[in-house]
């Protein structure tokens, strides 16, 4: 009998987008949900991401103040520079 290796909290966060988009492989899905069941921190993180997606889905460029738009663009442009 082979056992399925569970994933860590960090690994879960790295594949969360695949889970939310429904493109996770069946094996990884089993491992993902196996980790999620006993991990309240990751369940909370998943729900926070779902709420963020719901809320930001209602935003449009026109609803943002110019300074907010500029700040967000600056963050996205520099996210990996340090």
HTML snippet that shows the backbone in 3Dmol.js (N, CA, C, O; Angstrom):
<script src="https://3Dmol.org/build/3Dmol-min.js"></script>
<div id="view" style="width:600px;height:400px;position:relative"></div>
<script>
const pdb = `
ATOM      1  N   UNK A   1       0.836  -1.181   0.000  1.00  0.00           N
ATOM      2  CA  UNK A   1       0.000   0.000   0.000  1.00  0.00           C
ATOM      3  C   UNK A   1       0.881   1.245   0.000  1.00  0.00           C
ATOM      4  O   UNK A   1       1.804   1.353   0.808  1.00  0.00           O
ATOM      5  N   UNK A   2       0.602   2.182  -0.900  1.00  0.00           N
ATOM      6  CA  UNK A   2       1.372   3.419  -0.941  1.00  0.00           C
ATOM      7  C   UNK A   2       0.610   4.510  -0.211  1.00  0.00           C
ATOM      8  O   UNK A   2      -0.616   4.588  -0.281  1.00  0.00           O
ATOM      9  N   UNK A   3       1.350   5.342   0.483  1.00  0.00           N
ATOM     10  CA  UNK A   3       0.713   6.460   1.170  1.00  0.00           C
ATOM     11  C   UNK A   3       0.881   7.718   0.329  1.00  0.00           C
ATOM     12  O   UNK A   3       1.857   7.874  -0.405  1.00  0.00           O
ATOM     13  N   UNK A   4      -0.073   8.589   0.453  1.00  0.00           N
ATOM     14  CA  UNK A   4      -0.032   9.856  -0.279  1.00  0.00           C
ATOM     15  C   UNK A   4       0.674  10.878   0.590  1.00  0.00           C
ATOM     16  O   UNK A   4       0.278  11.125   1.730  1.00  0.00           O
ATOM     17  N   UNK A   5       1.723  11.470   0.040  1.00  0.00           N
ATOM     18  CA  UNK A   5       2.471  12.494   0.769  1.00  0.00           C
ATOM     19  C   UNK A   5       1.621  13.747   0.891  1.00  0.00           C
ATOM     20  O   UNK A   5       1.117  14.262  -0.108  1.00  0.00           O
ATOM     21  N   UNK A   6       1.465  14.232   2.098  1.00  0.00           N
ATOM     22  CA  UNK A   6       0.699  15.456   2.296  1.00  0.00           C
ATOM     23  C   UNK A   6       1.545  16.652   1.882  1.00  0.00           C
ATOM     24  O   UNK A   6       2.771  16.568   1.802  1.00  0.00           O
ATOM     25  N   UNK A   7       0.882  17.747   1.624  1.00  0.00           N
ATOM     26  CA  UNK A   7       1.605  18.964   1.270  1.00  0.00           C
ATOM     27  C   UNK A   7       1.711  19.861   2.497  1.00  0.00           C
ATOM     28  O   UNK A   7       0.950  19.718   3.454  1.00  0.00           O
ATOM     29  N   UNK A   8       2.645  20.768   2.456  1.00  0.00           N
ATOM     30  CA  UNK A   8       2.851  21.713   3.556  1.00  0.00           C
ATOM     31  C   UNK A   8       1.988  22.949   3.334  1.00  0.00           C
ATOM     32  O   UNK A   8       1.412  23.136   2.262  1.00  0.00           O
ATOM     33  N   UNK A   9       1.909  23.779   4.354  1.00  0.00           N
ATOM     34  CA  UNK A   9       1.172  25.042   4.231  1.00  0.00           C
ATOM     35  C   UNK A   9       1.754  25.895   3.098  1.00  0.00           C
ATOM     36  O   UNK A   9       1.006  26.488   2.320  1.00  0.00           O
ATOM     37  N   UNK A  10       3.068  25.958   3.006  1.00  0.00           N
ATOM     38  CA  UNK A  10       3.702  26.752   1.956  1.00  0.00           C
ATOM     39  C   UNK A  10       3.361  26.194   0.579  1.00  0.00           C
ATOM     40  O   UNK A  10       3.054  26.954  -0.340  1.00  0.00           O
ATOM     41  N   UNK A  11       3.412  24.881   0.433  1.00  0.00           N
ATOM     42  CA  UNK A  11       3.070  24.279  -0.856  1.00  0.00           C
ATOM     43  C   UNK A  11       1.614  24.562  -1.217  1.00  0.00           C
ATOM     44  O   UNK A  11       1.293  24.786  -2.384  1.00  0.00           O
ATOM     45  N   UNK A  12       0.738  24.552  -0.219  1.00  0.00           N
ATOM     46  CA  UNK A  12      -0.666  24.848  -0.463  1.00  0.00           C
ATOM     47  C   UNK A  12      -0.821  26.259  -1.035  1.00  0.00           C
ATOM     48  O   UNK A  12      -1.560  26.465  -1.997  1.00  0.00           O
ATOM     49  N   UNK A  13      -0.125  27.224  -0.443  1.00  0.00           N
ATOM     50  CA  UNK A  13      -0.252  28.596  -0.937  1.00  0.00           C
ATOM     51  C   UNK A  13       0.285  28.733  -2.364  1.00  0.00           C
ATOM     52  O   UNK A  13      -0.189  29.570  -3.131  1.00  0.00           O
ATOM     53  N   UNK A  14       1.270  27.912  -2.713  1.00  0.00           N
ATOM     54  CA  UNK A  14       1.862  27.984  -4.046  1.00  0.00           C
ATOM     55  C   UNK A  14       0.949  27.429  -5.138  1.00  0.00           C
ATOM     56  O   UNK A  14       1.090  27.790  -6.307  1.00  0.00           O
ATOM     57  N   UNK A  15       0.010  26.549  -4.761  1.00  0.00           N
ATOM     58  CA  UNK A  15      -0.881  25.948  -5.762  1.00  0.00           C
ATOM     59  C   UNK A  15      -2.337  26.381  -5.591  1.00  0.00           C
ATOM     60  O   UNK A  15      -3.235  25.840  -6.237  1.00  0.00           O
ATOM     61  N   UNK A  16      -2.559  27.355  -4.722  1.00  0.00           N
ATOM     62  CA  UNK A  16      -3.923  27.800  -4.432  1.00  0.00           C
ATOM     63  C   UNK A  16      -4.652  28.299  -5.674  1.00  0.00           C
ATOM     64  O   UNK A  16      -5.842  28.030  -5.838  1.00  0.00           O
ATOM     65  N   UNK A  17      -3.972  29.007  -6.533  1.00  0.00           N
ATOM     66  CA  UNK A  17      -4.608  29.518  -7.750  1.00  0.00           C
ATOM     67  C   UNK A  17      -5.124  28.377  -8.617  1.00  0.00           C
ATOM     68  O   UNK A  17      -6.232  28.453  -9.148  1.00  0.00           O
ATOM     69  N   UNK A  18      -4.330  27.323  -8.762  1.00  0.00           N
ATOM     70  CA  UNK A  18      -4.787  26.156  -9.530  1.00  0.00           C
ATOM     71  C   UNK A  18      -6.056  25.571  -8.925  1.00  0.00           C
ATOM     72  O   UNK A  18      -6.973  25.180  -9.647  1.00  0.00           O
ATOM     73  N   UNK A  19      -6.104  25.514  -7.598  1.00  0.00           N
ATOM     74  CA  UNK A  19      -7.289  24.992  -6.910  1.00  0.00           C
ATOM     75  C   UNK A  19      -8.501  25.871  -7.199  1.00  0.00           C
ATOM     76  O   UNK A  19      -9.566  25.369  -7.559  1.00  0.00           O
ATOM     77  N   UNK A  20      -8.338  27.177  -7.042  1.00  0.00           N
ATOM     78  CA  UNK A  20      -9.453  28.100  -7.250  1.00  0.00           C
ATOM     79  C   UNK A  20      -9.930  28.114  -8.700  1.00  0.00           C
ATOM     80  O   UNK A  20     -11.109  28.349  -8.966  1.00  0.00           O
ATOM     81  N   UNK A  21      -9.028  27.865  -9.625  1.00  0.00           N
ATOM     82  CA  UNK A  21      -9.384  27.856 -11.045  1.00  0.00           C
ATOM     83  C   UNK A  21      -9.851  26.478 -11.516  1.00  0.00           C
ATOM     84  O   UNK A  21     -10.276  26.328 -12.662  1.00  0.00           O
ATOM     85  N   UNK A  22      -9.777  25.473 -10.643  1.00  0.00           N
ATOM     86  CA  UNK A  22     -10.246  24.140 -10.983  1.00  0.00           C
ATOM     87  C   UNK A  22      -9.379  23.400 -11.981  1.00  0.00           C
ATOM     88  O   UNK A  22      -9.875  22.572 -12.745  1.00  0.00           O
ATOM     89  N   UNK A  23      -8.075  23.694 -11.980  1.00  0.00           N
ATOM     90  CA  UNK A  23      -7.171  23.060 -12.941  1.00  0.00           C
ATOM     91  C   UNK A  23      -6.125  22.166 -12.267  1.00  0.00           C
ATOM     92  O   UNK A  23      -5.121  21.802 -12.879  1.00  0.00           O
ATOM     93  N   UNK A  24      -6.366  21.825 -11.029  1.00  0.00           N
ATOM     94  CA  UNK A  24      -5.429  20.990 -10.277  1.00  0.00           C
ATOM     95  C   UNK A  24      -5.548  19.533 -10.725  1.00  0.00           C
ATOM     96  O   UNK A  24      -6.645  19.057 -11.018  1.00  0.00           O
ATOM     97  N   UNK A  25      -4.423  18.832 -10.776  1.00  0.00           N
ATOM     98  CA  UNK A  25      -4.448  17.407 -11.120  1.00  0.00           C
ATOM     99  C   UNK A  25      -5.181  16.645 -10.022  1.00  0.00           C
ATOM    100  O   UNK A  25      -5.189  17.086  -8.873  1.00  0.00           O
ATOM    101  N   UNK A  26      -5.795  15.512 -10.350  1.00  0.00           N
ATOM    102  CA  UNK A  26      -6.523  14.746  -9.332  1.00  0.00           C
ATOM    103  C   UNK A  26      -5.652  14.359  -8.133  1.00  0.00           C
ATOM    104  O   UNK A  26      -6.111  14.435  -6.993  1.00  0.00           O
ATOM    105  N   UNK A  27      -4.411  13.947  -8.373  1.00  0.00           N
ATOM    106  CA  UNK A  27      -3.518  13.568  -7.283  1.00  0.00           C
ATOM    107  C   UNK A  27      -3.240  14.746  -6.359  1.00  0.00           C
ATOM    108  O   UNK A  27      -3.304  14.614  -5.137  1.00  0.00           O
ATOM    109  N   UNK A  28      -2.932  15.898  -6.948  1.00  0.00           N
ATOM    110  CA  UNK A  28      -2.648  17.085  -6.137  1.00  0.00           C
ATOM    111  C   UNK A  28      -3.903  17.549  -5.416  1.00  0.00           C
ATOM    112  O   UNK A  28      -3.821  18.018  -4.281  1.00  0.00           O
ATOM    113  N   UNK A  29      -5.049  17.429  -6.044  1.00  0.00           N
ATOM    114  CA  UNK A  29      -6.308  17.813  -5.404  1.00  0.00           C
ATOM    115  C   UNK A  29      -6.545  16.993  -4.132  1.00  0.00           C
ATOM    116  O   UNK A  29      -6.963  17.541  -3.112  1.00  0.00           O
ATOM    117  N   UNK A  30      -6.286  15.712  -4.186  1.00  0.00           N
ATOM    118  CA  UNK A  30      -6.437  14.855  -3.003  1.00  0.00           C
ATOM    119  C   UNK A  30      -5.488  15.314  -1.906  1.00  0.00           C
ATOM    120  O   UNK A  30      -5.878  15.413  -0.742  1.00  0.00           O
ATOM    121  N   UNK A  31      -4.252  15.592  -2.273  1.00  0.00           N
ATOM    122  CA  UNK A  31      -3.251  16.047  -1.300  1.00  0.00           C
ATOM    123  C   UNK A  31      -3.615  17.417  -0.733  1.00  0.00           C
ATOM    124  O   UNK A  31      -3.471  17.653   0.467  1.00  0.00           O
ATOM    125  N   UNK A  32      -4.089  18.321  -1.597  1.00  0.00           N
ATOM    126  CA  UNK A  32      -4.486  19.672  -1.203  1.00  0.00           C
ATOM    127  C   UNK A  32      -5.622  19.593  -0.185  1.00  0.00           C
ATOM    128  O   UNK A  32      -5.538  20.172   0.898  1.00  0.00           O
ATOM    129  N   UNK A  33      -6.677  18.875  -0.542  1.00  0.00           N
ATOM    130  CA  UNK A  33      -7.834  18.783   0.345  1.00  0.00           C
ATOM    131  C   UNK A  33      -7.514  17.986   1.605  1.00  0.00           C
ATOM    132  O   UNK A  33      -8.103  18.224   2.659  1.00  0.00           O
ATOM    133  N   UNK A  34      -6.578  17.034   1.497  1.00  0.00           N
ATOM    134  CA  UNK A  34      -6.132  16.300   2.672  1.00  0.00           C
ATOM    135  C   UNK A  34      -5.415  17.194   3.663  1.00  0.00           C
ATOM    136  O   UNK A  34      -5.510  16.980   4.871  1.00  0.00           O
ATOM    137  N   UNK A  35      -4.709  18.180   3.176  1.00  0.00           N
ATOM    138  CA  UNK A  35      -4.038  19.146   4.052  1.00  0.00           C
ATOM    139  C   UNK A  35      -5.052  20.134   4.610  1.00  0.00           C
ATOM    140  O   UNK A  35      -5.005  20.485   5.789  1.00  0.00           O
ATOM    141  N   UNK A  36      -5.953  20.573   3.770  1.00  0.00           N
ATOM    142  CA  UNK A  36      -6.914  21.608   4.138  1.00  0.00           C
ATOM    143  C   UNK A  36      -7.826  21.166   5.284  1.00  0.00           C
ATOM    144  O   UNK A  36      -8.127  21.956   6.179  1.00  0.00           O
ATOM    145  N   UNK A  37      -8.260  19.917   5.259  1.00  0.00           N
ATOM    146  CA  UNK A  37      -9.225  19.429   6.250  1.00  0.00           C
ATOM    147  C   UNK A  37      -8.772  19.666   7.698  1.00  0.00           C
ATOM    148  O   UNK A  37      -9.549  20.205   8.485  1.00  0.00           O
ATOM    149  N   UNK A  38      -7.555  19.287   8.076  1.00  0.00           N
ATOM    150  CA  UNK A  38      -7.152  19.473   9.473  1.00  0.00           C
ATOM    151  C   UNK A  38      -6.397  20.782   9.747  1.00  0.00           C
ATOM    152  O   UNK A  38      -5.898  20.970  10.857  1.00  0.00           O
ATOM    153  N   UNK A  39      -6.301  21.685   8.772  1.00  0.00           N
ATOM    154  CA  UNK A  39      -5.477  22.892   8.948  1.00  0.00           C
ATOM    155  C   UNK A  39      -6.342  24.156   8.944  1.00  0.00           C
ATOM    156  O   UNK A  39      -6.659  24.678   7.875  1.00  0.00           O
ATOM    157  N   UNK A  40      -6.726  24.650  10.115  1.00  0.00           N
ATOM    158  CA  UNK A  40      -7.587  25.834  10.162  1.00  0.00           C
ATOM    159  C   UNK A  40      -6.937  27.076   9.556  1.00  0.00           C
ATOM    160  O   UNK A  40      -7.634  27.919   8.990  1.00  0.00           O
ATOM    161  N   UNK A  41      -5.623  27.201   9.664  1.00  0.00           N
ATOM    162  CA  UNK A  41      -4.943  28.363   9.092  1.00  0.00           C
ATOM    163  C   UNK A  41      -5.074  28.404   7.580  1.00  0.00           C
ATOM    164  O   UNK A  41      -5.316  29.464   7.003  1.00  0.00           O
ATOM    165  N   UNK A  42      -4.917  27.268   6.944  1.00  0.00           N
ATOM    166  CA  UNK A  42      -5.033  27.216   5.485  1.00  0.00           C
ATOM    167  C   UNK A  42      -6.482  27.362   5.029  1.00  0.00           C
ATOM    168  O   UNK A  42      -6.743  27.934   3.971  1.00  0.00           O
ATOM    169  N   UNK A  43      -7.423  26.848   5.819  1.00  0.00           N
ATOM    170  CA  UNK A  43      -8.834  27.050   5.484  1.00  0.00           C
ATOM    171  C   UNK A  43      -9.176  28.537   5.551  1.00  0.00           C
ATOM    172  O   UNK A  43      -9.904  29.048   4.700  1.00  0.00           O
ATOM    173  N   UNK A  44      -8.656  29.227   6.555  1.00  0.00           N
ATOM    174  CA  UNK A  44      -8.878  30.666   6.681  1.00  0.00           C
ATOM    175  C   UNK A  44      -8.251  31.400   5.503  1.00  0.00           C
ATOM    176  O   UNK A  44      -8.866  32.302   4.936  1.00  0.00           O
ATOM    177  N   UNK A  45      -7.036  31.021   5.134  1.00  0.00           N
ATOM    178  CA  UNK A  45      -6.347  31.650   4.002  1.00  0.00           C
ATOM    179  C   UNK A  45      -7.151  31.454   2.717  1.00  0.00           C
ATOM    180  O   UNK A  45      -7.312  32.394   1.939  1.00  0.00           O
ATOM    181  N   UNK A  46      -7.652  30.249   2.492  1.00  0.00           N
ATOM    182  CA  UNK A  46      -8.459  29.975   1.307  1.00  0.00           C
ATOM    183  C   UNK A  46      -9.698  30.853   1.293  1.00  0.00           C
ATOM    184  O   UNK A  46     -10.034  31.432   0.259  1.00  0.00           O
ATOM    185  N   UNK A  47     -10.378  30.960   2.418  1.00  0.00           N
ATOM    186  CA  UNK A  47     -11.589  31.795   2.468  1.00  0.00           C
ATOM    187  C   UNK A  47     -11.249  33.269   2.244  1.00  0.00           C
ATOM    188  O   UNK A  47     -12.009  33.979   1.586  1.00  0.00           O
ATOM    189  N   UNK A  48     -10.127  33.738   2.775  1.00  0.00           N
ATOM    190  CA  UNK A  48      -9.697  35.121   2.542  1.00  0.00           C
ATOM    191  C   UNK A  48      -9.449  35.365   1.055  1.00  0.00           C
ATOM    192  O   UNK A  48      -9.812  36.416   0.526  1.00  0.00           O
ATOM    193  N   UNK A  49      -8.837  34.403   0.389  1.00  0.00           N
ATOM    194  CA  UNK A  49      -8.590  34.552  -1.048  1.00  0.00           C
ATOM    195  C   UNK A  49      -9.906  34.565  -1.822  1.00  0.00           C
ATOM    196  O   UNK A  49     -10.066  35.353  -2.753  1.00  0.00           O
ATOM    197  N   UNK A  50     -10.842  33.706  -1.448  1.00  0.00           N
ATOM    198  CA  UNK A  50     -12.158  33.705  -2.105  1.00  0.00           C
ATOM    199  C   UNK A  50     -12.861  35.043  -1.914  1.00  0.00           C
ATOM    200  O   UNK A  50     -13.456  35.567  -2.855  1.00  0.00           O
ATOM    201  N   UNK A  51     -12.801  35.600  -0.707  1.00  0.00           N
ATOM    202  CA  UNK A  51     -13.418  36.899  -0.445  1.00  0.00           C
ATOM    203  C   UNK A  51     -12.729  38.003  -1.241  1.00  0.00           C
ATOM    204  O   UNK A  51     -13.392  38.889  -1.780  1.00  0.00           O
ATOM    205  N   UNK A  52     -11.425  37.950  -1.314  1.00  0.00           N
ATOM    206  CA  UNK A  52     -10.677  38.947  -2.089  1.00  0.00           C
ATOM    207  C   UNK A  52     -11.086  38.899  -3.554  1.00  0.00           C
ATOM    208  O   UNK A  52     -11.289  39.941  -4.177  1.00  0.00           O
ATOM    209  N   UNK A  53     -11.207  37.708  -4.101  1.00  0.00           N
ATOM    210  CA  UNK A  53     -11.613  37.554  -5.500  1.00  0.00           C
ATOM    211  C   UNK A  53     -13.017  38.109  -5.707  1.00  0.00           C
ATOM    212  O   UNK A  53     -13.269  38.821  -6.679  1.00  0.00           O
ATOM    213  N   UNK A  54     -13.931  37.783  -4.793  1.00  0.00           N
ATOM    214  CA  UNK A  54     -15.306  38.302  -4.911  1.00  0.00           C
ATOM    215  C   UNK A  54     -15.324  39.823  -4.864  1.00  0.00           C
ATOM    216  O   UNK A  54     -15.987  40.468  -5.676  1.00  0.00           O
ATOM    217  N   UNK A  55     -14.593  40.393  -3.912  1.00  0.00           N
ATOM    218  CA  UNK A  55     -14.616  41.842  -3.744  1.00  0.00           C
ATOM    219  C   UNK A  55     -13.901  42.581  -4.866  1.00  0.00           C
ATOM    220  O   UNK A  55     -14.404  43.590  -5.361  1.00  0.00           O
ATOM    221  N   UNK A  56     -12.747  42.096  -5.267  1.00  0.00           N
ATOM    222  CA  UNK A  56     -12.015  42.790  -6.317  1.00  0.00           C
ATOM    223  C   UNK A  56     -12.658  42.588  -7.677  1.00  0.00           C
ATOM    224  O   UNK A  56     -12.402  43.358  -8.603  1.00  0.00           O
ATOM    225  N   UNK A  57     -13.480  41.571  -7.810  1.00  0.00           N
ATOM    226  CA  UNK A  57     -14.203  41.371  -9.061  1.00  0.00           C
ATOM    227  C   UNK A  57     -15.205  42.470  -9.333  1.00  0.00           C
ATOM    228  O   UNK A  57     -15.663  42.621 -10.466  1.00  0.00           O
ATOM    229  N   UNK A  58     -15.559  43.249  -8.308  1.00  0.00           N
ATOM    230  CA  UNK A  58     -16.515  44.335  -8.479  1.00  0.00           C
ATOM    231  C   UNK A  58     -15.827  45.669  -8.769  1.00  0.00           C
ATOM    232  O   UNK A  58     -16.495  46.654  -9.084  1.00  0.00           O
ATOM    233  N   UNK A  59     -14.516  45.705  -8.666  1.00  0.00           N
ATOM    234  CA  UNK A  59     -13.786  46.945  -8.937  1.00  0.00           C
ATOM    235  C   UNK A  59     -13.585  47.150 -10.431  1.00  0.00           C
ATOM    236  O   UNK A  59     -13.376  46.199 -11.184  1.00  0.00           O
ATOM    237  N   UNK A  60     -13.651  48.387 -10.836  1.00  0.00           N
ATOM    238  CA  UNK A  60     -13.280  48.758 -12.198  1.00  0.00           C
ATOM    239  C   UNK A  60     -12.274  49.889 -12.110  1.00  0.00           C
ATOM    240  O   UNK A  60     -12.141  50.532 -11.069  1.00  0.00           O
ATOM    241  N   UNK A  61     -11.582  50.126 -13.179  1.00  0.00           N
ATOM    242  CA  UNK A  61     -10.598  51.207 -13.194  1.00  0.00           C
ATOM    243  C   UNK A  61     -11.261  52.542 -12.866  1.00  0.00           C
ATOM    244  O   UNK A  61     -10.663  53.391 -12.205  1.00  0.00           O
ATOM    245  N   UNK A  62     -12.486  52.724 -13.325  1.00  0.00           N
ATOM    246  CA  UNK A  62     -13.192  53.974 -13.104  1.00  0.00           C
ATOM    247  C   UNK A  62     -13.566  54.203 -11.642  1.00  0.00           C
ATOM    248  O   UNK A  62     -13.757  55.348 -11.233  1.00  0.00           O
ATOM    249  N   UNK A  63     -13.674  53.130 -10.841  1.00  0.00           N
ATOM    250  CA  UNK A  63     -14.064  53.278  -9.439  1.00  0.00           C
ATOM    251  C   UNK A  63     -12.881  53.603  -8.534  1.00  0.00           C
ATOM    252  O   UNK A  63     -13.076  53.925  -7.362  1.00  0.00           O
ATOM    253  N   UNK A  64     -11.663  53.525  -9.055  1.00  0.00           N
ATOM    254  CA  UNK A  64     -10.476  53.805  -8.251  1.00  0.00           C
ATOM    255  C   UNK A  64     -10.098  55.274  -8.327  1.00  0.00           C
ATOM    256  O   UNK A  64     -10.153  55.892  -9.390  1.00  0.00           O
ATOM    257  N   UNK A  65      -9.716  55.818  -7.190  1.00  0.00           N
ATOM    258  CA  UNK A  65      -9.166  57.175  -7.179  1.00  0.00           C
ATOM    259  C   UNK A  65      -7.832  57.140  -7.917  1.00  0.00           C
ATOM    260  O   UNK A  65      -7.125  56.134  -7.861  1.00  0.00           O
ATOM    261  N   UNK A  66      -7.477  58.222  -8.608  1.00  0.00           N
ATOM    262  CA  UNK A  66      -6.214  58.223  -9.364  1.00  0.00           C
ATOM    263  C   UNK A  66      -4.994  57.853  -8.521  1.00  0.00           C
ATOM    264  O   UNK A  66      -4.109  57.145  -9.000  1.00  0.00           O
ATOM    265  N   UNK A  67      -4.934  58.321  -7.272  1.00  0.00           N
ATOM    266  CA  UNK A  67      -3.779  58.000  -6.433  1.00  0.00           C
ATOM    267  C   UNK A  67      -3.764  56.515  -6.048  1.00  0.00           C
ATOM    268  O   UNK A  67      -2.693  55.930  -5.887  1.00  0.00           O
ATOM    269  N   UNK A  68      -4.926  55.916  -5.903  1.00  0.00           N
ATOM    270  CA  UNK A  68      -4.996  54.487  -5.618  1.00  0.00           C
ATOM    271  C   UNK A  68      -4.524  53.685  -6.819  1.00  0.00           C
ATOM    272  O   UNK A  68      -3.761  52.729  -6.676  1.00  0.00           O
ATOM    273  N   UNK A  69      -4.976  54.074  -7.990  1.00  0.00           N
ATOM    274  CA  UNK A  69      -4.553  53.405  -9.221  1.00  0.00           C
ATOM    275  C   UNK A  69      -3.040  53.493  -9.386  1.00  0.00           C
ATOM    276  O   UNK A  69      -2.388  52.493  -9.685  1.00  0.00           O
ATOM    277  N   UNK A  70      -2.481  54.685  -9.192  1.00  0.00           N
ATOM    278  CA  UNK A  70      -1.037  54.869  -9.313  1.00  0.00           C
ATOM    279  C   UNK A  70      -0.272  54.019  -8.286  1.00  0.00           C
ATOM    280  O   UNK A  70       0.754  53.422  -8.611  1.00  0.00           O
ATOM    281  N   UNK A  71      -0.777  53.971  -7.053  1.00  0.00           N
ATOM    282  CA  UNK A  71      -0.116  53.188  -6.006  1.00  0.00           C
ATOM    283  C   UNK A  71      -0.140  51.698  -6.359  1.00  0.00           C
ATOM    284  O   UNK A  71       0.869  51.009  -6.213  1.00  0.00           O
ATOM    285  N   UNK A  72      -1.284  51.205  -6.819  1.00  0.00           N
ATOM    286  CA  UNK A  72      -1.380  49.790  -7.189  1.00  0.00           C
ATOM    287  C   UNK A  72      -0.462  49.455  -8.357  1.00  0.00           C
ATOM    288  O   UNK A  72       0.211  48.425  -8.338  1.00  0.00           O
ATOM    289  N   UNK A  73      -0.428  50.304  -9.363  1.00  0.00           N
ATOM    290  CA  UNK A  73       0.447  50.067 -10.506  1.00  0.00           C
ATOM    291  C   UNK A  73       1.909  50.046 -10.069  1.00  0.00           C
ATOM    292  O   UNK A  73       2.690  49.225 -10.551  1.00  0.00           O
ATOM    293  N   UNK A  74       2.282  50.947  -9.158  1.00  0.00           N
ATOM    294  CA  UNK A  74       3.651  50.966  -8.645  1.00  0.00           C
ATOM    295  C   UNK A  74       3.998  49.686  -7.917  1.00  0.00           C
ATOM    296  O   UNK A  74       5.099  49.159  -8.076  1.00  0.00           O
ATOM    297  N   UNK A  75       3.076  49.184  -7.123  1.00  0.00           N
ATOM    298  CA  UNK A  75       3.310  47.929  -6.388  1.00  0.00           C
ATOM    299  C   UNK A  75       3.483  46.776  -7.367  1.00  0.00           C
ATOM    300  O   UNK A  75       4.411  45.980  -7.225  1.00  0.00           O
ATOM    301  N   UNK A  76       2.609  46.678  -8.350  1.00  0.00           N
ATOM    302  CA  UNK A  76       2.696  45.580  -9.304  1.00  0.00           C
ATOM    303  C   UNK A  76       3.971  45.654 -10.154  1.00  0.00           C
ATOM    304  O   UNK A  76       4.571  44.627 -10.473  1.00  0.00           O
ATOM    305  N   UNK A  77       4.368  46.845 -10.506  1.00  0.00           N
ATOM    306  CA  UNK A  77       5.578  46.986 -11.336  1.00  0.00           C
ATOM    307  C   UNK A  77       6.835  46.620 -10.556  1.00  0.00           C
ATOM    308  O   UNK A  77       7.818  46.159 -11.136  1.00  0.00           O
ATOM    309  N   UNK A  78       6.804  46.821  -9.256  1.00  0.00           N
ATOM    310  CA  UNK A  78       8.007  46.609  -8.443  1.00  0.00           C
ATOM    311  C   UNK A  78       7.907  45.407  -7.513  1.00  0.00           C
ATOM    312  O   UNK A  78       8.722  45.290  -6.598  1.00  0.00           O
ATOM    313  N   UNK A  79       6.960  44.525  -7.704  1.00  0.00           N
ATOM    314  CA  UNK A  79       6.721  43.448  -6.745  1.00  0.00           C
ATOM    315  C   UNK A  79       7.918  42.515  -6.585  1.00  0.00           C
ATOM    316  O   UNK A  79       8.094  41.948  -5.507  1.00  0.00           O
ATOM    317  N   UNK A  80       8.730  42.336  -7.591  1.00  0.00           N
ATOM    318  CA  UNK A  80       9.842  41.384  -7.475  1.00  0.00           C
ATOM    319  C   UNK A  80      11.205  42.067  -7.435  1.00  0.00           C
ATOM    320  O   UNK A  80      12.230  41.420  -7.652  1.00  0.00           O
ATOM    321  N   UNK A  81      11.222  43.338  -7.166  1.00  0.00           N
ATOM    322  CA  UNK A  81      12.503  44.058  -7.167  1.00  0.00           C
ATOM    323  C   UNK A  81      13.080  44.255  -5.767  1.00  0.00           C
ATOM    324  O   UNK A  81      14.015  45.034  -5.584  1.00  0.00           O
ATOM    325  N   UNK A  82      12.542  43.573  -4.810  1.00  0.00           N
ATOM    326  CA  UNK A  82      13.186  43.662  -3.533  1.00  0.00           C
ATOM    327  C   UNK A  82      12.302  43.794  -2.406  1.00  0.00           C
ATOM    328  O   UNK A  82      12.762  43.877  -1.267  1.00  0.00           O
TER     329      UNK A  82
END
`;
const viewer = $3Dmol.createViewer("view");
viewer.addModel(pdb, "pdb");
viewer.setStyle({}, {cartoon: {color: "spectrum"}});
viewer.zoomTo();
viewer.render();
</script>
